[in-house]
């Protein structure tokens, strides 16, 4: 995993945790939902860029 990928991954986790703390609902499921949502957005952007 490149340094850029690691930084992106950690920032996604940090943002998901921060969002959970703000909404007072920090659970494994809520963190995974947030992470999945952000990864899907990144994948969609990359697919569009590849076209």
KOLVOVO-49944 format. One record per atom (N, C-alpha, C): residue in one letter; atom name; x, y, z; residue number from 1. Coordinates in steps of 0.2 Angstrom, whole numbers. Atoms other than C-alpha are relative to their C-alpha. Layout:
BEGIN
<rec><residu>A</residu><atome>CA</atome><xx>X</xx><yy>Y</yy><zz>Z</zz><num>NUM</num></rec>
...
% end
This chain:
BEGIN
<rec><residu>X</residu><atome>N</atome><xx>4</xx><yy>-6</yy><zz>0</zz><num>1</num></rec>
<rec><residu>X</residu><atome>CA</atome><xx>0</xx><yy>0</yy><zz>0</zz><num>1</num></rec>
<rec><residu>X</residu><atome>C</atome><xx>4</xx><yy>6</yy><zz>0</zz><num>1</num></rec>
<rec><residu>X</residu><atome>N</atome><xx>-4</xx><yy>-6</yy><zz>0</zz><num>2</num></rec>
<rec><residu>X</residu><atome>CA</atome><xx>7</xx><yy>17</yy><zz>-5</zz><num>2</num></rec>
<rec><residu>X</residu><atome>C</atome><xx>-1</xx><yy>4</yy><zz>6</zz><num>2</num></rec>
<rec><residu>X</residu><atome>N</atome><xx>1</xx><yy>-5</yy><zz>-5</zz><num>3</num></rec>
<rec><residu>X</residu><atome>CA</atome><xx>9</xx><yy>31</yy><zz>7</zz><num>3</num></rec>
<rec><residu>X</residu><atome>C</atome><xx>-6</xx><yy>4</yy><zz>-1</zz><num>3</num></rec>
<rec><residu>X</residu><atome>N</atome><xx>6</xx><yy>-4</yy><zz>2</zz><num>4</num></rec>
<rec><residu>X</residu><atome>CA</atome><xx>-5</xx><yy>41</yy><zz>-2</zz><num>4</num></rec>
<rec><residu>X</residu><atome>C</atome><xx>-6</xx><yy>-4</yy><zz>2</zz><num>4</num></rec>
<rec><residu>X</residu><atome>N</atome><xx>6</xx><yy>4</yy><zz>-1</zz><num>5</num></rec>
<rec><residu>X</residu><atome>CA</atome><xx>-17</xx><yy>26</yy><zz>0</zz><num>5</num></rec>
<rec><residu>X</residu><atome>C</atome><xx>-1</xx><yy>-1</yy><zz>8</zz><num>5</num></rec>
<rec><residu>X</residu><atome>N</atome><xx>1</xx><yy>0</yy><zz>-8</zz><num>6</num></rec>
<rec><residu>X</residu><atome>CA</atome><xx>-13</xx><yy>24</yy><zz>19</zz><num>6</num></rec>
<rec><residu>X</residu><atome>C</atome><xx>-3</xx><yy>6</yy><zz>2</zz><num>6</num></rec>
<rec><residu>X</residu><atome>N</atome><xx>3</xx><yy>-6</yy><zz>-3</zz><num>7</num></rec>
<rec><residu>X</residu><atome>CA</atome><xx>-16</xx><yy>42</yy><zz>22</zz><num>7</num></rec>
<rec><residu>X</residu><atome>C</atome><xx>-7</xx><yy>1</yy><zz>-2</zz><num>7</num></rec>
<rec><residu>X</residu><atome>N</atome><xx>7</xx><yy>-1</yy><zz>2</zz><num>8</num></rec>
<rec><residu>X</residu><atome>CA</atome><xx>-32</xx><yy>42</yy><zz>12</zz><num>8</num></rec>
<rec><residu>X</residu><atome>C</atome><xx>-4</xx><yy>-5</yy><zz>5</zz><num>8</num></rec>
<rec><residu>X</residu><atome>N</atome><xx>4</xx><yy>5</yy><zz>-4</zz><num>9</num></rec>
<rec><residu>X</residu><atome>CA</atome><xx>-38</xx><yy>26</yy><zz>22</zz><num>9</num></rec>
<rec><residu>X</residu><atome>C</atome><xx>0</xx><yy>3</yy><zz>7</zz><num>9</num></rec>
<rec><residu>X</residu><atome>N</atome><xx>0</xx><yy>-3</yy><zz>-7</zz><num>10</num></rec>
<rec><residu>X</residu><atome>CA</atome><xx>-33</xx><yy>34</yy><zz>39</zz><num>10</num></rec>
<rec><residu>X</residu><atome>C</atome><xx>-5</xx><yy>6</yy><zz>0</zz><num>10</num></rec>
<rec><residu>X</residu><atome>N</atome><xx>4</xx><yy>-6</yy><zz>-1</zz><num>11</num></rec>
<rec><residu>X</residu><atome>CA</atome><xx>-42</xx><yy>50</yy><zz>35</zz><num>11</num></rec>
<rec><residu>X</residu><atome>C</atome><xx>-7</xx><yy>-2</yy><zz>-1</zz><num>11</num></rec>
<rec><residu>X</residu><atome>N</atome><xx>7</xx><yy>2</yy><zz>0</zz><num>12</num></rec>
<rec><residu>X</residu><atome>CA</atome><xx>-58</xx><yy>41</yy><zz>30</zz><num>12</num></rec>
<rec><residu>X</residu><atome>C</atome><xx>-2</xx><yy>-3</yy><zz>7</zz><num>12</num></rec>
<rec><residu>X</residu><atome>N</atome><xx>2</xx><yy>3</yy><zz>-6</zz><num>13</num></rec>
<rec><residu>X</residu><atome>CA</atome><xx>-58</xx><yy>31</yy><zz>46</zz><num>13</num></rec>
<rec><residu>X</residu><atome>C</atome><xx>0</xx><yy>6</yy><zz>5</zz><num>13</num></rec>
<rec><residu>X</residu><atome>N</atome><xx>0</xx><yy>-5</yy><zz>-5</zz><num>14</num></rec>
<rec><residu>X</residu><atome>CA</atome><xx>-54</xx><yy>47</yy><zz>56</zz><num>14</num></rec>
<rec><residu>X</residu><atome>C</atome><xx>-7</xx><yy>4</yy><zz>-1</zz><num>14</num></rec>
<rec><residu>X</residu><atome>N</atome><xx>7</xx><yy>-3</yy><zz>2</zz><num>15</num></rec>
<rec><residu>X</residu><atome>CA</atome><xx>-69</xx><yy>56</yy><zz>47</zz><num>15</num></rec>
<rec><residu>X</residu><atome>C</atome><xx>-6</xx><yy>-3</yy><zz>2</zz><num>15</num></rec>
<rec><residu>X</residu><atome>N</atome><xx>5</xx><yy>4</yy><zz>-2</zz><num>16</num></rec>
<rec><residu>X</residu><atome>CA</atome><xx>-80</xx><yy>42</yy><zz>50</zz><num>16</num></rec>
<rec><residu>X</residu><atome>C</atome><xx>-1</xx><yy>0</yy><zz>8</zz><num>16</num></rec>
<rec><residu>X</residu><atome>N</atome><xx>0</xx><yy>0</yy><zz>-8</zz><num>17</num></rec>
<rec><residu>X</residu><atome>CA</atome><xx>-76</xx><yy>41</yy><zz>69</zz><num>17</num></rec>
<rec><residu>X</residu><atome>C</atome><xx>-2</xx><yy>7</yy><zz>2</zz><num>17</num></rec>
<rec><residu>X</residu><atome>N</atome><xx>2</xx><yy>-6</yy><zz>-2</zz><num>18</num></rec>
<rec><residu>X</residu><atome>CA</atome><xx>-78</xx><yy>60</yy><zz>70</zz><num>18</num></rec>
<rec><residu>X</residu><atome>C</atome><xx>-7</xx><yy>1</yy><zz>-1</zz><num>18</num></rec>
<rec><residu>X</residu><atome>N</atome><xx>7</xx><yy>-1</yy><zz>2</zz><num>19</num></rec>
<rec><residu>X</residu><atome>CA</atome><xx>-95</xx><yy>60</yy><zz>62</zz><num>19</num></rec>
<rec><residu>X</residu><atome>C</atome><xx>-4</xx><yy>-4</yy><zz>5</zz><num>19</num></rec>
<rec><residu>X</residu><atome>N</atome><xx>3</xx><yy>4</yy><zz>-5</zz><num>20</num></rec>
<rec><residu>X</residu><atome>CA</atome><xx>-100</xx><yy>46</yy><zz>74</zz><num>20</num></rec>
<rec><residu>X</residu><atome>C</atome><xx>0</xx><yy>3</yy><zz>7</zz><num>20</num></rec>
<rec><residu>X</residu><atome>N</atome><xx>-1</xx><yy>-3</yy><zz>-6</zz><num>21</num></rec>
<rec><residu>X</residu><atome>CA</atome><xx>-94</xx><yy>55</yy><zz>89</zz><num>21</num></rec>
<rec><residu>X</residu><atome>C</atome><xx>-5</xx><yy>6</yy><zz>0</zz><num>21</num></rec>
<rec><residu>X</residu><atome>N</atome><xx>5</xx><yy>-6</yy><zz>1</zz><num>22</num></rec>
<rec><residu>X</residu><atome>CA</atome><xx>-104</xx><yy>71</yy><zz>83</zz><num>22</num></rec>
<rec><residu>X</residu><atome>C</atome><xx>-7</xx><yy>-2</yy><zz>1</zz><num>22</num></rec>
<rec><residu>X</residu><atome>N</atome><xx>7</xx><yy>2</yy><zz>0</zz><num>23</num></rec>
<rec><residu>X</residu><atome>CA</atome><xx>-120</xx><yy>61</yy><zz>81</zz><num>23</num></rec>
<rec><residu>X</residu><atome>C</atome><xx>-1</xx><yy>-5</yy><zz>6</zz><num>23</num></rec>
<rec><residu>X</residu><atome>N</atome><xx>0</xx><yy>4</yy><zz>-6</zz><num>24</num></rec>
<rec><residu>X</residu><atome>CA</atome><xx>-116</xx><yy>51</yy><zz>97</zz><num>24</num></rec>
<rec><residu>X</residu><atome>C</atome><xx>-2</xx><yy>-7</yy><zz>-1</zz><num>24</num></rec>
<rec><residu>X</residu><atome>N</atome><xx>2</xx><yy>7</yy><zz>2</zz><num>25</num></rec>
<rec><residu>X</residu><atome>CA</atome><xx>-118</xx><yy>35</yy><zz>88</zz><num>25</num></rec>
<rec><residu>X</residu><atome>C</atome><xx>6</xx><yy>-4</yy><zz>-3</zz><num>25</num></rec>
<rec><residu>X</residu><atome>N</atome><xx>-6</xx><yy>3</yy><zz>3</zz><num>26</num></rec>
<rec><residu>X</residu><atome>CA</atome><xx>-101</xx><yy>27</yy><zz>87</zz><num>26</num></rec>
<rec><residu>X</residu><atome>C</atome><xx>0</xx><yy>-7</yy><zz>2</zz><num>26</num></rec>
<rec><residu>X</residu><atome>N</atome><xx>0</xx><yy>7</yy><zz>-1</zz><num>27</num></rec>
<rec><residu>X</residu><atome>CA</atome><xx>-103</xx><yy>9</yy><zz>84</zz><num>27</num></rec>
<rec><residu>X</residu><atome>C</atome><xx>4</xx><yy>-3</yy><zz>-6</zz><num>27</num></rec>
<rec><residu>X</residu><atome>N</atome><xx>-4</xx><yy>3</yy><zz>5</zz><num>28</num></rec>
<rec><residu>X</residu><atome>CA</atome><xx>-93</xx><yy>-3</yy><zz>73</zz><num>28</num></rec>
<rec><residu>X</residu><atome>C</atome><xx>-4</xx><yy>0</yy><zz>-7</zz><num>28</num></rec>
<rec><residu>X</residu><atome>N</atome><xx>4</xx><yy>0</yy><zz>6</zz><num>29</num></rec>
<rec><residu>X</residu><atome>CA</atome><xx>-108</xx><yy>-4</yy><zz>61</zz><num>29</num></rec>
<rec><residu>X</residu><atome>C</atome><xx>0</xx><yy>7</yy><zz>-3</zz><num>29</num></rec>
<rec><residu>X</residu><atome>N</atome><xx>0</xx><yy>-7</yy><zz>2</zz><num>30</num></rec>
<rec><residu>X</residu><atome>CA</atome><xx>-109</xx><yy>15</yy><zz>60</zz><num>30</num></rec>
<rec><residu>X</residu><atome>C</atome><xx>6</xx><yy>2</yy><zz>-4</zz><num>30</num></rec>
<rec><residu>X</residu><atome>N</atome><xx>-6</xx><yy>-2</yy><zz>3</zz><num>31</num></rec>
<rec><residu>X</residu><atome>CA</atome><xx>-91</xx><yy>17</yy><zz>56</zz><num>31</num></rec>
<rec><residu>X</residu><atome>C</atome><xx>1</xx><yy>-4</yy><zz>-6</zz><num>31</num></rec>
<rec><residu>X</residu><atome>N</atome><xx>-1</xx><yy>4</yy><zz>6</zz><num>32</num></rec>
<rec><residu>X</residu><atome>CA</atome><xx>-91</xx><yy>3</yy><zz>43</zz><num>32</num></rec>
<rec><residu>X</residu><atome>C</atome><xx>-5</xx><yy>3</yy><zz>-5</zz><num>32</num></rec>
<rec><residu>X</residu><atome>N</atome><xx>4</xx><yy>-4</yy><zz>5</zz><num>33</num></rec>
<rec><residu>X</residu><atome>CA</atome><xx>-106</xx><yy>12</yy><zz>35</zz><num>33</num></rec>
<rec><residu>X</residu><atome>C</atome><xx>3</xx><yy>6</yy><zz>-3</zz><num>33</num></rec>
<rec><residu>X</residu><atome>N</atome><xx>-3</xx><yy>-6</yy><zz>2</zz><num>34</num></rec>
<rec><residu>X</residu><atome>CA</atome><xx>-97</xx><yy>28</yy><zz>34</zz><num>34</num></rec>
<rec><residu>X</residu><atome>C</atome><xx>6</xx><yy>-1</yy><zz>-4</zz><num>34</num></rec>
<rec><residu>X</residu><atome>N</atome><xx>-6</xx><yy>2</yy><zz>4</zz><num>35</num></rec>
<rec><residu>X</residu><atome>CA</atome><xx>-81</xx><yy>20</yy><zz>28</zz><num>35</num></rec>
<rec><residu>X</residu><atome>C</atome><xx>-2</xx><yy>-2</yy><zz>-7</zz><num>35</num></rec>
<rec><residu>X</residu><atome>N</atome><xx>2</xx><yy>3</yy><zz>7</zz><num>36</num></rec>
<rec><residu>X</residu><atome>CA</atome><xx>-90</xx><yy>10</yy><zz>14</zz><num>36</num></rec>
<rec><residu>X</residu><atome>C</atome><xx>-3</xx><yy>6</yy><zz>-4</zz><num>36</num></rec>
<rec><residu>X</residu><atome>N</atome><xx>3</xx><yy>-5</yy><zz>4</zz><num>37</num></rec>
<rec><residu>X</residu><atome>CA</atome><xx>-100</xx><yy>26</yy><zz>9</zz><num>37</num></rec>
<rec><residu>X</residu><atome>C</atome><xx>6</xx><yy>4</yy><zz>-4</zz><num>37</num></rec>
<rec><residu>X</residu><atome>N</atome><xx>-6</xx><yy>-4</yy><zz>2</zz><num>38</num></rec>
<rec><residu>X</residu><atome>CA</atome><xx>-83</xx><yy>36</yy><zz>7</zz><num>38</num></rec>
<rec><residu>X</residu><atome>C</atome><xx>4</xx><yy>-4</yy><zz>-6</zz><num>38</num></rec>
<rec><residu>X</residu><atome>N</atome><xx>-3</xx><yy>4</yy><zz>5</zz><num>39</num></rec>
<rec><residu>X</residu><atome>CA</atome><xx>-75</xx><yy>22</yy><zz>-2</zz><num>39</num></rec>
<rec><residu>X</residu><atome>C</atome><xx>-4</xx><yy>-1</yy><zz>-7</zz><num>39</num></rec>
<rec><residu>X</residu><atome>N</atome><xx>4</xx><yy>0</yy><zz>6</zz><num>40</num></rec>
<rec><residu>X</residu><atome>CA</atome><xx>-89</xx><yy>20</yy><zz>-14</zz><num>40</num></rec>
<rec><residu>X</residu><atome>C</atome><xx>0</xx><yy>7</yy><zz>-4</zz><num>40</num></rec>
<rec><residu>X</residu><atome>N</atome><xx>-1</xx><yy>-7</yy><zz>3</zz><num>41</num></rec>
<rec><residu>X</residu><atome>CA</atome><xx>-88</xx><yy>39</yy><zz>-18</zz><num>41</num></rec>
<rec><residu>X</residu><atome>C</atome><xx>7</xx><yy>0</yy><zz>-4</zz><num>41</num></rec>
<rec><residu>X</residu><atome>N</atome><xx>-7</xx><yy>0</yy><zz>3</zz><num>42</num></rec>
<rec><residu>X</residu><atome>CA</atome><xx>-69</xx><yy>37</yy><zz>-22</zz><num>42</num></rec>
<rec><residu>X</residu><atome>C</atome><xx>0</xx><yy>-5</yy><zz>-6</zz><num>42</num></rec>
<rec><residu>X</residu><atome>N</atome><xx>0</xx><yy>4</yy><zz>6</zz><num>43</num></rec>
<rec><residu>X</residu><atome>CA</atome><xx>-72</xx><yy>22</yy><zz>-33</zz><num>43</num></rec>
<rec><residu>X</residu><atome>C</atome><xx>-4</xx><yy>3</yy><zz>-6</zz><num>43</num></rec>
<rec><residu>X</residu><atome>N</atome><xx>4</xx><yy>-3</yy><zz>6</zz><num>44</num></rec>
<rec><residu>X</residu><atome>CA</atome><xx>-86</xx><yy>31</yy><zz>-43</zz><num>44</num></rec>
<rec><residu>X</residu><atome>C</atome><xx>4</xx><yy>5</yy><zz>-3</zz><num>44</num></rec>
<rec><residu>X</residu><atome>N</atome><xx>-4</xx><yy>-5</yy><zz>3</zz><num>45</num></rec>
<rec><residu>X</residu><atome>CA</atome><xx>-74</xx><yy>46</yy><zz>-45</zz><num>45</num></rec>
<rec><residu>X</residu><atome>C</atome><xx>5</xx><yy>-3</yy><zz>-5</zz><num>45</num></rec>
<rec><residu>X</residu><atome>N</atome><xx>-6</xx><yy>3</yy><zz>4</zz><num>46</num></rec>
<rec><residu>X</residu><atome>CA</atome><xx>-60</xx><yy>35</yy><zz>-52</zz><num>46</num></rec>
<rec><residu>X</residu><atome>C</atome><xx>-3</xx><yy>-3</yy><zz>-6</zz><num>46</num></rec>
<rec><residu>X</residu><atome>N</atome><xx>3</xx><yy>3</yy><zz>6</zz><num>47</num></rec>
<rec><residu>X</residu><atome>CA</atome><xx>-72</xx><yy>26</yy><zz>-63</zz><num>47</num></rec>
<rec><residu>X</residu><atome>C</atome><xx>-2</xx><yy>5</yy><zz>-5</zz><num>47</num></rec>
<rec><residu>X</residu><atome>N</atome><xx>2</xx><yy>-5</yy><zz>5</zz><num>48</num></rec>
<rec><residu>X</residu><atome>CA</atome><xx>-78</xx><yy>42</yy><zz>-71</zz><num>48</num></rec>
<rec><residu>X</residu><atome>C</atome><xx>7</xx><yy>3</yy><zz>-3</zz><num>48</num></rec>
<rec><residu>X</residu><atome>N</atome><xx>-6</xx><yy>-3</yy><zz>2</zz><num>49</num></rec>
<rec><residu>X</residu><atome>CA</atome><xx>-60</xx><yy>48</yy><zz>-72</zz><num>49</num></rec>
<rec><residu>X</residu><atome>C</atome><xx>3</xx><yy>-5</yy><zz>-6</zz><num>49</num></rec>
<rec><residu>X</residu><atome>N</atome><xx>-3</xx><yy>5</yy><zz>5</zz><num>50</num></rec>
<rec><residu>X</residu><atome>CA</atome><xx>-55</xx><yy>32</yy><zz>-82</zz><num>50</num></rec>
<rec><residu>X</residu><atome>C</atome><xx>-4</xx><yy>0</yy><zz>-7</zz><num>50</num></rec>
<rec><residu>X</residu><atome>N</atome><xx>4</xx><yy>0</yy><zz>6</zz><num>51</num></rec>
<rec><residu>X</residu><atome>CA</atome><xx>-69</xx><yy>35</yy><zz>-95</zz><num>51</num></rec>
<rec><residu>X</residu><atome>C</atome><xx>3</xx><yy>5</yy><zz>-5</zz><num>51</num></rec>
% end
